[in-house]
Amino acid sequence: MTIHWCGTGLSAIPGLRRLLQAGHDVAVWNRTTAKAEEAVGDLTQNIHAFDIDSLGGRVAKGDVIVSMLPGDWHVQLAELAIAKEAHFVSSSYIAPEMRALNDKARAAGVAVINEVGLDPGIDHLMAHALVDDYKASAAYDASNEISFISYCGGIPKIANDFRYKFSWSPLGVLKALRSPSRSIRDHKPLDVARPWDAISSYTAPLSTPESFEVYPNRDSIPFMQQYEFGKDWSVKEFVRGTLRLNGWAEAWDGVFKEVETLSGPTGDARLKEMSDQFWNDNAYDDGEPDRVVLCVALKAEKDGAEVWHKTYVMDAWGNEDSTAMARLVSIPVSFAIEAAMNGQIDAGVHAAPSDAKLVTHWMQEIGKLAQHLQLIDHHS
């Protein structure tokens, strides 16, 4: 049973090294073998130049294909895995084309697992744990008003004037600024055209409480079903969003104003120019620590009074071994690979698991990856 790990970018290495050090049979595939050798050549020589036809010739039934490549490769590699009766794992969101593979994956008896990185990934585990905890509590009542928030951000541990630093090309961050979002506020859908139209303040319940700027991203609403909210629940607030250092909105005001004016090929060219400039001015220096903060909270109210409220809060930063982002993205991916190999995840297309035993085990291991991870009961 071979793990075919495709892609050795910055966010991939800690999880890949963990699997190799654990003694798994891992074939490493990357566009340039030199980069892969630099990353893991001390642990393996089973390194190949990535080519989907060459990969297809080596994949056998029961193997696992892992895509840490750009998103446009995920569906192709998942289709290859299904054809070979192999499992598939990626950290990315489930695209409609990926979800459409569910029946084929089930027929082939293989697990196609996505959304098992940091966000999406660890945030899903926290949400599942909170929902299960609330449902089992004495406070549970289907008529309660429910509020849910999930905020995650990769931020510089040492703040700069731009209030942000980049681990890789800023182009993805700039493109995300052009994306609309949908969430629930005051029991109604809230549609926002651009992130800067919905920036608010959030105080994270860290050991020393710390405030951040936050804004909703993507479409949060489908995740109510994924997190197994009751169809009859009264949902007052539901938002999955991004967390930034205070002062970010002010520092980026000129960026927002220009991005709003860009469109078409000319706009894309300008975004690329901006990306190159930001990478030059605001990339992490060698050895400079990054930071990740993740807060996921569920609150229930009855007749206007709070009856249940718990928050997961995680704070992690880079060390001499890896960045916080790389650890928290790739090591959960390695957990998902092992779960697929051990038959712990059913055939079909899935996001991060909701099974209580897996969630508990993964969260215990994730606690070793962060400098601070706590479940806060606001009523204790």
N, C-alpha and C positions, 0 to 999 in steps of 0.2 A: 504494500500500500504506500504509494508515493505522493508526497505533497509537491505540486508544481507551483512554486511561488513566482508570480510574474510581476516584475517591477521592484526596483531597489532604490526608489527615491527617498528623500529625507524622512518621510513619515512611516516608512516600511521597516526600518532596520531593527529596532528592538524586538518586535514580534518575531521576525525572521530568525534573529540570533537566538531567541529563546527556544524555538523549535529545534534548531540545529544542536544547541547545547543539551537539549533533552534527549537527543539521540534519534529523532525522527528521520526517516528517509526523505530528504528534501532535494528537489531539483530546482535550481535558481535560474530564472530566465529574465534577461534584461536587454534592452536595445543595444547597450554598449557593455560588453563583458568586463571591460576594465573597471567600470564603476562598481559592478557587482563584486569583483575580486577585491577592490579596495574596502568594501563594506563587510564582506564575510569570507574573504579568501583565507583567513586564518583558521576558519572552521570547516570549509569544504572546498573541493575542487569540482563539484558537480554543478558547474556554471555554464550556461548556454546563451548564445545570442537569440533574443526573442524573435520568433517567426511562428505564426499560428499553424502553418503546415507542419513545421518541424515538431512543434509542441504536440499537435494532433497525432503524430506518428509515435509518440512516446507515452501518451496517456492510456492507462488501462482501467478496466472495470474496478470500481472501489477506490480509485485515486481521488485526490482533491485538487481542483484548480483554484488558485487564489489570484484575484486581480487587484493589484495595487497600481494599475496603469490608469491613464486618463479615462474618464467615464465612457467615452465612445467605444471602448473595448469591452466593457462589462457584458453586454448582451451577447456579443459574438463568442466570448469565452464561456458564458453560461450555456449557450447552445451547443458548443463543442463538448462541454462536460456531460450534458444530458445525452448526446449522441453516443458518448463513450461509456455511459452508465457510471459516471464519476460525479462527485459532489462539487459544489461551487461556493466560494465565499468572497465577498467584497465588503468594504466598509461604507459604501455609498448608499444614498437613497434609492428606493425601489422605483425605477422608471416604469411607465405603463407597459413598455415593451418587455421589461423583465417580468412584471406581474403576469403578463400574458403567457409566460412559459410554465405556469403552475401545473396545468393538466399534464403537459409533457413530462415534467419533472416527477410528478406523482406516478405516472405510468412507468417511468424508468426506475422508480424506487430510489431516487436520489434527492438530497436536500440542496436547495439553492438558497443560500443564506446571505442576507445583505443587512446594512444598517447595524453593524457590530463594531463600530469604532468608538469615538468619543461622543460626537453629536453629528449624526445619529449613532446611538449605541449605548454608552453608559447612561445617558439621560433616559433611554427607554427602560433600562433595568430598574432605575430608581423609580420611575413612574409606575411600573408594574408592582414593585414592592409596596409603594405607598397605597395604591388602589386595593391590593390584597389586604393590607393592614387595616385600612379603613372599613372595608366590607366585613371584616371579622370583629370589628369593635362594637362595644355597646352603644356607641353614638350613631351607628349606621341607621339611616332612615332614608328611604327613596325620595322623600319629600324635602330633604335638606337642600339648601343652596350650596353648590359646589364651586370653588375657585381653584384653578390650577395654573401654576406658572412653571416654566422651564427656561432658564437663561444660562447661556454658555458663551464664554469668550476666551480667545487666545489673546493675551495682552502682554506688553513688556513688563518684566518684573522691575526693571529700572526705568521709570517713566522718562519719556523724551518730550520735546515741545509739540511734536505731531500727535502725541498720545497714542501711538501705535507703531509697531515694527513688523517687518515682513520676514517670514521664514523661507518663502518661495515667491514666485512671480506675483506681483500685486494685481495682475489683470483680473483674476477671478474675483477678488474683493471689489474691484471697480465695477465689474459687470453685475455683481449682486446688488449694488446700489441702484440699479435700474429696474429691479424686480419688485413687483407688488406683493403684498402680504394679506392674509385673511386670518382673523382670530375672533374670539368672542369677548365682548365687553358689555356689561350691563344686560346680559341675557340676549344680546343681538349680535349678528355678524358685524365685524368692523373691517372694512376694506380700506387698505392704505396703498396709495400708488407708489410712494417712495419711502424708504426707512426714516429719513429725516422729518417726515410729517408726523411721526408717532413716537418721538424720543421722550422717555420719561425717566424718573429716578427710581432706583431700587437699592435698598440697604440689605446687603448680604449678611446673614447671621453667623459671621466668622467669629473666631475667638475674640477678636476685636472687631466689632461691626464696622463694615466698610460700604460706602455708597458708590454706585456705578450708574452710568447711563445705559439704558436698555431700549430695545425696539423689537417689534415682532418681525419674523421672517417667514417666507414661504406661506403655505396654507396649513394652518394649525388644525383646522376643524376635523379632517379625517382621522387624526390621531386619537380623538375621543373613542372611536370604535376600536382602534388598535390597542388602546390602554384598557379596554373592556369596561368603559363607563356604561352604566345602565341606560337603556334607551329612554327610560322614564325619569332620569335624573334632571333636576333643575340646575342647569349650568349657568352660573352668573359670569364667570370669567374662565377663559381657556386660551393660553398663549404660549407658544414656543418661540423664543426670541434669542437675540444676540446681546451680549454684554460687552461694554466698552468702558475704558477709564473715564472718570469725570474730566470734562474739558474737551472730549473728543469731538462733540458736535461743533464747538466753536473753532477748534483747530482745523476741522474739515469743511467749514462753511463755504470756502471758495471752491473746493472740490465738488460739493453738492451742486452749487450754482452752475458750474460748467458742465457736469455730467448731465444735468437736466436739459441742456441745450443740444446734446449730441445725438445723432441718429444716422443710420445708413453706413455705407463703407467709409465715408469721411469721418464719421463719429467713431467707428471702430479703430481707424488709424490713429485718431487723437487719443483714445483710451490706451492704445499701445505705447504712445509717446509718454503719456502720464505714468503708465506702469513702469517704464524704463527709468524715468526720473525718480519715482518713489523708491525703486529698488536701489538706485544709486545713493539716495539720501537717507533712507530709513530701513535698510536691511539690518538684521542682527549681526553684530560683530562676532568673530570667532570666539567661542567660549562664553558669550553673553547669555545669561539665563532668560528663558521665556517664562511665561506664567499662564496657567489655565485656571479659571474659576467657573464652577458649575453649581447652580442652585436649582433644585426641583422641589416644589412644595404643593401640598394638597390641603385645602381647608374646607370644612363643612360648617354651615351656619343654620340655626333653627330659630325661626321667629326673630331674626336679626341678631341673635347671640351666637358667638363662636362656640361650637361644641367639640370640634376635632381639628387639629392643625399640626402637621409635621412637615419638616423640611430636611432634605438631604443637602449638605453643603460640602463642596470639595474644593480644595486649593492645592495646586501642585506647581512646581517650578523645575526648570532644567537643572541638571547636575553634570558632573564630568562624564557620565556615561551616555546621556541622551538629552534631547529637549523634552519638556513635559508633553508637548503636543505629540511627538513621535511615540512616546511610551503609551499614552492614553488612546491613541488611534490603533497602533499595530498590535499591542499585546492582547487586547480583547479579540482582535481578529484571530490571533493564535488560539485563544480559548474556543472560538467557534469552529475552527478547523478540527481540533481534538474532539469536540462534541459531535461533529459530523462523522468522524472516523469511528467513534464509539457508539454510533446509533442513537444518540440522545436527542436528536432533532428529527422530526418526521419528514418524510418525503414531501416535496412541494416547495413553493417559493415562500420564504419567511424573512421577517425582520428579527431583531434581537429577541431572544426567547422570553416567554412569560412564565414558563414552568418554575414554580417556587424553589425547587431544589437547585436548579441551574442558576437562577438569579442569586440565591443566597451564596452559592459557591463562588460565582464570578465576582460578586461584590466584596467578598472576603479577600480575594486575590487583588482586586482593584485597590483595596485599602492599602496594599503594600506599595502601590505605584505613586500615591499622592502623599504629600507631606501632611495634609490634613483632610480627613474624611469623617463626617459626623452626621448622625441622624438626630435631629433636634425635635423633641416633643414640646411644643409651646404651652402645653397644659400640665407639664410635670413640675 
